[in-house]
Amino acid sequence: MADHFPPLDTFHDDVLELPLNGRTVCIPSPASEVGRDVEQLLTRAARMLENGAGPDTVLLDDDQEDALYRQLLGDVYGQLAADEVQPVGHAVLRWVGEGRRAALAWWAERDAQASEPGPPPAV
């Protein structure tokens, strides 16, 4: 019996849809160059952790983080309120670097933590 690959359109997600403040934000898949940059960033972060850096170690300064979110979000960046950019950008970072399930699991955890009393969840 021959193995069959799934159709490419069911394998590769072109859009990540996130519920946000009563609306759905649709983020198209970033360019492959952005995916490469994300992979390098996550590899660098993993190496830093392996070498003893703590989870609060700064990997990107504020300007670099904003530039990354602009790349990840494309035109959607301009449609988001200032306080929406970081969580949406982080979800897209997870989507690109770890896959759709990881992004959606993080988003659900973020929502659950946001409904609990106390400080907002870390991004």
C-alpha positions in Angstrom: 0.0 0.0 0.0 1.4 3.3 -1.0 1.8 6.2 1.4 -0.2 9.3 0.4 0.7 12.9 1.3 -2.2 15.2 2.3 -3.1 17.9 -0.1 -0.7 20.9 0.4 -3.5 23.3 1.3 -4.5 21.1 4.3 -0.8 20.8 5.3 0.2 24.5 5.2 -2.0 27.1 7.0 -2.2 30.3 5.0 -4.1 32.3 7.7 -4.2 32.4 11.4 -7.5 33.6 12.8 -7.6 34.9 16.3 -10.6 36.1 18.3 -9.8 39.6 19.7 -12.0 42.0 21.5 -15.2 40.9 19.8 -13.8 40.5 16.3 -11.7 38.0 14.4 -8.2 39.1 13.3 -6.9 37.2 10.2 -3.2 37.2 9.8 -1.8 35.9 6.6 1.2 33.6 6.6 4.4 35.8 6.6 7.0 35.5 3.9 9.4 32.6 4.1 12.3 35.0 4.9 10.4 35.9 8.1 10.0 32.3 8.9 13.8 31.8 8.6 14.4 34.8 10.9 12.0 33.4 13.4 13.7 30.0 13.3 17.1 31.7 13.9 15.6 33.8 16.8 14.1 30.7 18.5 17.4 28.8 18.0 19.3 31.7 19.6 16.8 31.8 22.5 17.2 28.0 23.1 21.0 28.3 23.1 20.8 31.2 25.6 18.6 29.1 27.9 20.9 26.1 27.5 23.8 28.3 28.5 22.1 29.3 31.8 20.2 32.5 30.8 17.0 33.0 32.7 13.6 33.1 31.1 13.5 36.9 31.7 16.7 37.5 29.7 16.1 40.2 27.0 16.5 38.7 23.5 15.3 41.7 21.5 15.2 45.4 22.5 11.9 47.2 22.1 12.7 48.5 18.6 13.8 45.0 17.4 10.7 43.5 18.9 8.5 46.0 17.2 10.2 45.4 13.9 9.7 41.7 14.3 6.0 42.2 15.0 5.7 44.4 11.9 7.3 41.7 9.8 5.1 38.9 11.3 1.8 40.9 11.1 2.3 42.7 7.8 -0.7 45.0 7.0 -2.6 43.7 10.1 -0.1 45.6 12.3 -1.7 48.9 11.4 -5.1 47.6 12.2 -4.3 46.7 15.8 -4.5 48.9 18.9 -1.1 49.4 20.7 -2.0 47.0 23.4 -3.1 44.3 20.9 0.2 44.2 18.9 2.3 42.2 21.4 -0.2 39.3 22.1 -1.2 39.0 18.5 2.5 39.2 17.4 3.5 36.6 19.9 0.8 34.2 18.7 2.0 34.6 15.2 5.6 34.1 16.3 4.4 30.8 17.9 2.5 29.9 14.7 5.5 30.5 12.5 8.1 28.9 14.8 6.2 26.1 16.5 3.0 25.5 14.4 -0.7 26.3 14.6 -1.4 24.1 17.6 1.2 25.8 19.7 -0.1 29.2 18.7 -3.7 28.4 19.5 -2.7 26.6 22.8 -0.8 29.7 23.9 -3.7 32.0 22.9 -6.2 29.9 24.9 -3.8 29.9 27.9 -3.5 33.7 27.6 -7.2 34.1 27.6 -7.6 31.8 30.6 -5.0 33.7 32.5 -6.5 37.1 31.5 -9.8 36.0 33.1 -8.1 35.2 36.4 -7.6 38.0 39.0 -4.1 39.3 39.3 -1.5 40.8 37.0 -1.8 40.2 33.2 0.0 37.1 31.8 3.6 37.4 30.6 4.1 37.5 26.8 
